Amino acid sequence: MKLFKCTNCGQLLYFENSTCECCKHSLGFIAEDLSLVTLDPDTNGFYSVHNNKKPPFKYCKNHEFDVCNWLIPADGTDIFCRACELNHIVPNLADPEHLRQWRLIEFAKHRLVYTLLQMKLPLVSKIQDMEKGLSFDFLTEADATQKILTGHENGLITLNVNEADDDKRELSRKQMNEPYRTLLGHFRHEVGHYYWDRLIADGPFIDEYRQLFGDEREDYAQALARNYNQGPPANWSLNFISTYASSHPWEDWAETWAHYLHIMDTLETADSFGMKVAPRIADKDNSLKANINVSPFQAQNFEELLDLWLPLTFAMNSMNRSMGNQDMYPFVIQPKVVEKLSFIHRVCYASRVN
């Protein structure tokens, strides 16, 4: 994630901020240039960009629920932003608990959409393209006739809103013996399935995909049943980023894709902060040093990014341990996984749209 600052007072801002906590100016995000801008009130409830001659904007309709700070042109007919137009079903917002959960969900989803836009991947809603578009259903147990499972089918991503609650998500993480489980991780995993359909299936990359990840034509239900009944293969860590990735080539792609997005977003944040990792005790060990001064979205060689990533994760884990917390990055990337991540990087780079 890029860093942003208020152009009125210079205060550094979080991506989700709707108001500058220092000078109290309104803030809004413009998806077209991926910028968080300071706003001045304009006529008819619209806003103009502070010290800028851009045409006026209005907030996305979901701003009234305090879940979105994105802007759309004031003279347009749209009422939802690029992120919120992807929603198909949202929880009952008359319930304060559902509204609280939805707010956390939207913060994570907006971060996902930011990354997809930064990567210049094809991104349309099902309103625009029912066959190839993307949409989200955020469902509650109270409204369901059966257990709600987070998943993807034909561009529709379903999320159980209970995943917004740390205690419930942590319980699921322990039951499934996962090292990592977050809302943003869910979004990144499920959208990986969507982009497999868009970028890999029946396309020029399918043969190389099958060489690296396996043949996705293997029976999916049987593969998952085998994974849940027998567990992962003994040597899974040599070939996969997670135990679940070993269950089926589709899940291997989605797990590795999510991990790729973790790396890209975190490296962009590190670059924005001008981070440099240079442990004093390891002066002669260049493998533990990194001067992160490149946008990962502009780099064509993934291995160069990995040379920055590994020292950064060692530092992040060390900082977390200093606070008495578990490792922030509980993963080990083996050479086979590097091949898969590099392949995803090449696919994404080749699939950019203007």
N, C-alpha and C positions, 0 to 999 in steps of 0.2 A: 504494500500500500504506500502511495506517495504521502509526503507530509504536506499539510496545508497551513496557511496562516491568514489571519484577518488583515485585509488591506487597509483597514481603518486604524488599527492600533498595533499591528504586528504580532499579536498573540498567536502561538501555535495552536492548531485545532485538530480535533479528532474528526474522522470521516463522518461520524454520525451526528455531529453537532448541528443544531438548528439555530443556536444563538451563541454569539461570542461571550464567554463568561467574564471577559474583561470589560469590553465597552458596550455590551448588550446589543450590538447590531445583529439583525437577522442574517442567517447564512443559508445558502442553498447550493446543491450540487448540479452541475451541468454535465450531462452524460456525453454530449458531443465532443467536448474537449477535456473530459475527466477532471474538472476543476471544481473546487469548493470555493464559492465566491461570497463576498460580503455584499449585503443588499441594503438599498434605501427604499422606503415606501414610495410607490408611484400612485397614479390615479386608479380608481375603480378596483382597489384591492390588489393591484399588481405591484411588481417590484422591479426596480432598475438596479443594475450592477454598480456598486460604489466606484466612482471615478472611472467609469467606462461607458462607452457609447453603444453598448449592445442594446438591441431592442428589449422591451420589458418582458418579464417572465411572470408566471404564476406557479404556485406550488402544486405538486401532485395532490389529488384528492385525499390520499391517505395521510397527508400531513396533518389533517384535522384529528387523527387518532394518535399523533405523535409517534408514528412508525416509519416515516419517510421524510427526508429533507430534499428530495430531488425536484428539479425545476423543469417546466415545459414552457414553450413559447406562449405568451399571453394571447396572441392572435390566432392560435391553433384551436382545433375542435377537440383535441385529445383532453381527457381529464386525468389519465394515469400516465406515469412516467415509464421509461423503458423497463424498469424492474417490476413495478406493480402491475403492468399490463399482462405479465406472465401468470398472475393469479387466476385460478379458476374457482376454487372454493376456499374460503377463509372461515375461521371459527365464528361462533355466535358472539358478536362484539358487545352485546348487551350484558354478557357475563364478564365481570371485571377480571376474573381469573383467566379466562380465555384471551382477553385483551392483553393481559400481562405476558402470557405465553407467546401470543402472536407478535408482540413487539420484539421480543428476543429473536424469534424466527426471522422476522423481516430484516433485522440488523445483519444477521448472518447471510441471508439471501442477497441483500444488497451488496455485501462484500463479494459474494460469488459473482454477481453480474458485473461489478466493477472489473474483476479479473478477466472475465470473458471478453469484455469490451477492450481492455488493455491488450489482450492477446489477439484482437481483431478476428475472432472466430465468428462464423455465421450464427446470428442470434435473432430469431423472430418468434413471436407468440403464436399460439394456435388461432388467435383471432385473425392474424394475417395469413397464416398458412396452416390449415388444419392437418395436412399430411406430414409436413416436416417441422412444424412449430413446436415450441416448448411451453409447458404450463405446469402449474403446481396446485395440488389439493392438500390443504392443511386440515386434518380431520381429528375429531375428538372421540374418545371411547364412548361418551354419552350418546352420541348420534349414530353409532355404528351397530349393525346387527351381528358383526363378527369382529374378531381381533384385528386391529389396524396394524398393518405391517408397512414399514417404510420401504419404498421400492420405486421402480420405473417400468413403464410399459408404453411403448409407441409415443414417446415424447411427453407423457404425463408422469410427473414425479409426485408420489404420495408421501406425506410425512405425518407421523403421529405427533400431535402437538405436545404430548408428554415428554418428548425428547428435549423440550425447552427447559425442563426442570433438572437441575444438577443431580438431585438425589435419585430420581428415577432413572436418569441416564447412567449414573454411576452403578446403580444396581444391575442394569442390563449389561454394562461393561464387564462387571465381575462375573455374572452368570455366563457370559460368552467368552470369558478369558481373553479379553482384548486389552492391548496395552494403551489404547488411545480411543476416545469416543467423544466427539463434540458435534454441535449443531452444524458448524461450518464443514466439518469433515463429512457429515452425512450429505450435505448439498454437493460437495465436490465429488464424492463417490457416485451418487445417483446421476449427476449430470455427465459423469464419465460414460455411463451406459448410453445416454442420449447421444453423445458425440461419437460413440462407437458406431451407432446407426448412421450418423451423418458423414463421418469421415473415413470409416473403414469398410463397412459392409458393402460388398459388390463394387468396391473402388480399387484404385491402383495399388493400394497398400495391403490388400488382403493376404497375399501370399507371404509377404515378409511378416505380417502380423502372426500368421499361423506358425511360421518357423520359430518365432520368439515366444509366443504365448500358448500355442497349442491350437488344436482344431475345435472351434466353437460349435461345430455340428455334433459334438458329443452330447448325449442326452443330459439336459440341464437338471431335471428333477432327480434323476438317478445320481448325478454327480454331487448334488447338495445333500442327498440322503446319505451317501457314502461318507461325506465330510462330517456330518453330524453324528453318524453312528460309529465311525472308525477313527475320526480325527485326521489331522494332516499327516503327510508322510514324514518319516523320521528326519529326513534331510531337507525339510521344506525351506529352512532359512538360507540355504545355498542358492535357491532359485526364485524365491518369492519375497515380497516386502512384508507379507503378513500370512498368518495361517489361513485366513479366509481366501486369500488370493490363490491358494493352492487347490481350491475346490473345483474350479472350472475356468476355462480361458476367458470367459466374459467377466468373471469376478477378478481374475488376475489383472485384466485391463483396467477395470474400474478402480481397484485398489491402487494400482500403480499410477493411474491418472490422478487420483486424489492426492497422492503423495507428490506428484509433479507440481500440482497447484500449490501445495504447502510450500514447496521449495521456491517457486517463482514469486509468490506473494511475500514470503519472509525475506528473500533476498532484496526485493524492491524496497521493503521497509528498512533493511540494514543499509542499503545504498542511500536512502533518503536521510538517514541519520549520520551518514559518513562514517560508518563503523569500521574499525580496524582491530583485528585480533593479532596480538603479538606477545604471547606469553614470555615473560622475562627469563624463566628458567629453561626455556627451549630455544635459545638463540640460534642454534645450528640445525634445528628441525623445521624446515620450511613447510612441511606438511601440516603444521599446526598454526601457520600464519596466514592471514588473509587481509587484504586491503580492499574492501568492498566499495568500488567506485564505478560500477557499470550497471545499467538497467538490464535486468535479465531478459526483458521482452525484446531487446535489440540484439542479443547475443545469438549467433547461429550455432556455436559449438557448445553443446551441453556439458561436455567434460570440463571446460573452463569454469562453468558455473559450479560444478561439483567440487572443484578445487577450492572455491570460496565457501561452499556450504558446509563441508565437513569441519573445518576449524571453527566456524560460527556455532555449529551445534554442540561442539565440545565446550565452548565457552558458555552457551545457554544452559546446558546441563549442569555445569559447575556452579553457575549463579543460582540455579534452582536449588541445588543441594545446600548451598550456603544459607538459603532461607528455610531449610528443613522440608522442602518439597520433593516430590518424585521428579525424575528426569523429564524435562519439557519435551525432549525428543527421544523416545524410547525405541529407536530403530537402528538397525545395522544394514547398510547398503552393500550387498555383495556384487561382484562383477557382472553376474547374469542380470541382476536388477538394473545396474547401470546401463546395460544394453537396451533394456526395455524403456527406461526413462529417456535415453537418447533418441530412441525411435519415436516416442510420443512427441518429443521436442521437434523433430524433423517434420512429423505429420502436421503439427500445429503451425509451424513456420510456413509450410507449403500450402496451408488451407486458409491463409489470411484473406480477408476481404477488405475493401476500402470503406 
